[in-house]
Amino acid sequence: MREQERFRPKIYEDEAIVLDVAPPRWGPRHGHQSQFNRAYLLGTEHFTLLEAAVSPEINLAPGNVLYIGKDVPRDVVRIVRRIGYNDLPETAKMELERAVERIVREKEKKFVEFFNTCGPLTPRLHALEVIPGIGKKTMLKVLEEREKKPFESFEDIDRRTGIQDSRASVIKRILQELSDPNNKYFLFTRGHV
């Protein structure tokens, strides 16, 4: 384990959107079927992909929001592990874009604030430049406009900077961060497993 990883605070999610639910599977150690359904989840704060064991008494469907905080009863929901994009079943992958879109829409202020406050990633690369559709010229326009007055919404960003659809660009970037194993910079997500 690298030195910096040992001292990094643990990141927890309090809520997650259900991407898919699978029936219990046979446990290899015990030779019997688990009593829990498997749920594939996307954390709503850090976009953490998770696999959870969920009581079949909870009737879950893709798109449901599930409380997964520290004080949830473990006999109802237990986080099994953090997973990567390739660990998701195909049905969960299909639901992922819709879930990301929903989070970005519901937490618009957070993402607009990113446009108002982000800085360089390296001496030659600004955080804005890794968002799809934003090159050097557009990045400079964003910096110029935010100095005049902070952005208030995605529509405000688009109107003042010429970006076609800043919300869609943020969604695309989040999906890249979640699915591309070669991605180097994480603006909105936790990073890879």
C-alpha positions in Angstrom: 0.0 0.0 0.0 1.4 3.4 -0.9 2.1 5.8 1.9 -0.5 8.4 0.8 -3.3 5.7 0.6 -2.7 4.7 4.2 -3.5 8.1 5.5 -6.3 9.0 3.2 -9.6 9.2 5.0 -12.2 6.5 4.1 -15.0 7.6 1.9 -18.5 6.4 2.6 -21.7 6.8 0.8 -25.0 7.5 2.6 -27.3 6.9 -0.3 -27.1 4.9 -3.5 -29.2 4.5 -6.7 -30.0 0.8 -7.5 -28.7 -0.1 -10.9 -29.7 -3.8 -10.9 -30.9 -6.5 -8.5 -30.0 -10.2 -8.8 -31.4 -13.2 -6.9 -29.3 -14.9 -4.2 -26.5 -17.2 -5.5 -25.1 -20.3 -4.1 -22.3 -19.8 -1.6 -19.2 -21.7 -2.5 -18.0 -22.1 1.1 -21.3 -23.4 2.5 -22.9 -25.2 -0.4 -26.2 -23.4 0.2 -27.9 -20.4 -1.3 -27.5 -17.0 0.3 -30.6 -15.5 1.8 -29.8 -12.1 0.4 -30.4 -10.6 -3.1 -27.4 -8.9 -4.7 -27.8 -5.3 -5.5 -25.5 -3.2 -7.8 -25.4 0.4 -6.6 -24.1 3.8 -7.5 -23.3 6.1 -4.6 -25.0 9.5 -5.0 -22.1 11.6 -3.5 -18.9 10.1 -4.8 -20.2 7.9 -7.6 -18.9 4.8 -5.9 -19.9 1.5 -7.6 -20.9 -1.1 -4.9 -22.2 -4.6 -4.6 -24.5 -5.1 -1.7 -26.4 -8.0 0.0 -30.0 -6.8 0.4 -32.8 -8.5 2.2 -35.4 -9.9 -0.2 -38.0 -8.2 1.9 -36.9 -4.9 0.5 -38.6 -4.8 -2.9 -35.9 -3.0 -5.0 -35.9 -2.0 -8.6 -33.5 -0.1 -10.8 -33.7 3.6 -10.1 -34.7 3.2 -6.4 -32.7 5.3 -3.9 -31.5 3.2 -1.0 -30.0 4.4 2.3 -26.7 2.6 2.9 -25.2 4.8 5.7 -23.3 3.4 8.6 -26.3 3.0 10.8 -28.4 0.9 8.4 -29.2 -2.5 10.0 -26.8 -5.1 8.5 -29.5 -7.7 8.4 -31.2 -5.5 5.8 -28.4 -4.1 3.8 -24.7 -5.1 3.9 -22.1 -3.6 1.5 -20.2 -6.6 0.2 -17.5 -4.8 -1.8 -16.6 -1.8 -3.9 -16.6 -2.8 -7.6 -15.4 -1.6 -10.9 -17.3 -0.9 -14.0 -16.4 -4.3 -15.5 -17.9 -6.0 -12.5 -21.4 -4.7 -13.3 -23.8 -6.9 -15.0 -24.9 -5.7 -18.5 -28.3 -4.5 -17.2 -26.6 -2.4 -14.5 -24.3 -0.9 -17.2 -27.4 0.1 -19.2 -28.9 1.8 -16.1 -25.7 3.6 -15.2 -26.1 6.6 -17.5 -29.6 7.3 -16.4 -28.5 7.2 -12.7 -25.5 9.5 -13.3 -27.8 11.9 -15.2 -30.3 11.9 -12.3 -27.5 12.7 -9.7 -26.1 15.5 -11.8 -29.6 17.0 -12.3 -30.4 16.7 -8.6 -27.0 18.1 -7.4 -26.6 20.8 -10.1 -25.3 23.3 -7.6 -22.3 21.0 -6.7 -21.3 20.7 -10.4 -21.8 24.4 -11.2 -19.6 25.2 -8.2 -16.9 23.0 -9.7 -16.9 25.3 -12.8 -16.6 28.3 -10.4 -13.7 27.0 -8.3 -11.7 24.3 -10.1 -8.0 24.8 -10.9 -5.1 23.2 -12.7 -4.4 19.5 -12.5 -0.8 20.0 -13.7 1.2 23.0 -14.8 0.0 22.4 -18.4 -3.5 21.0 -17.9 -6.5 22.6 -16.3 -9.3 20.5 -14.8 -11.8 22.0 -17.2 -9.8 20.7 -20.2 -10.5 17.0 -19.3 -14.3 17.6 -19.6 -15.5 16.6 -23.0 -16.1 19.6 -25.3 -13.9 22.0 -23.4 -10.6 22.9 -25.0 -8.1 25.7 -24.2 -10.2 28.5 -25.7 -13.3 27.5 -23.9 -11.4 26.9 -20.7 -10.1 30.5 -20.9 -13.6 31.8 -21.6 -14.9 29.9 -18.5 -12.1 31.4 -16.3 -12.8 34.9 -17.7 -16.6 34.7 -17.1 -16.4 33.2 -13.6 -14.1 36.1 -12.6 -16.8 38.6 -13.7 -19.6 36.7 -11.8 -19.9 33.1 -10.5 -22.0 30.8 -12.6 -25.5 30.0 -11.2 -26.6 27.1 -13.3 -25.7 24.9 -16.3 -27.7 27.1 -18.5 -25.8 30.1 -17.2 -22.5 28.4 -18.0 -23.7 27.5 -21.6 -25.0 31.0 -22.3 -21.9 32.8 -21.1 -19.2 30.5 -22.4 -20.5 29.0 -25.6 -20.4 25.4 -24.3 -23.1 23.4 -26.1 -24.4 21.5 -23.1 -22.3 21.7 -19.9 -24.6 19.2 -18.1 -24.1 16.6 -20.8 -20.4 17.2 -20.8 -20.2 16.6 -17.0 -22.3 13.4 -17.3 -20.0 12.2 -20.1 -16.9 12.9 -18.0 -18.3 11.0 -15.0 -19.1 8.0 -17.2 -15.5 8.1 -18.6 -14.1 8.2 -15.0 -16.3 5.2 -14.1 -15.7 3.1 -17.1 -12.2 3.9 -18.6 -9.5 1.9 -16.8 -6.8 4.1 -18.4 -8.3 7.3 -17.0 -5.7 9.3 -15.1 -7.7 12.2 -13.5 -10.7 11.9 -11.3 -12.7 15.1 -11.0 -16.0 13.8 -9.8 -15.6 10.1 -8.9 -13.6 8.2 -6.3 -11.4 6.5 -8.9 -10.9 2.9 -9.8 -10.9 0.0 -7.4 
